[in-house]
């Protein structure tokens, strides 16, 4: 999603299912573009902990442009938990990456599953 300071969710950019191309406008000195990226974590048959890192390479002026730790728990009675990160879109045009590198662990069984995803975001 992208928009302005008052509403970074004003315009739709892309989604993962079905996968669509992610395109956002670049920020300019006199017109900053804000973006709100949403991550959805699904339960895997019991309380599920997602741990690892995510990197959001198309945002500036925020720690989320660096690799940041992630630790999210989807409770037994929840089927999904979400997380949103809002920031200013870079003024550098081109393709930037959002990279997720997590491990999902089901508490009751100890079963683990890697969750690795790279999403290309075209800033133009």
C-alpha angles and dihedrals in degrees: 000000000000141000138118136314092278095048118015088172095060098109130038116235109172147316138214100233110071089017112237131179113271113226126165130171117251123248119252129199092256097033119043117194118213124204132196115201119194125207119195122202118197129207116247102207099299140012104332127196120201114201132171137069142304130197122200104194101178097062124084135199094031137093089239089075084071124062106280131189120253126203115166128161124205105203124226093256096045123081095194141016124190138204128195130200121194126193148136117286115240121258090223112099121220140066117323128181135235105199126191120190111174143147118220113209124188105217098212097050103023088228112155132201127186116233111197123165136160118196120192115221118194112210113196 
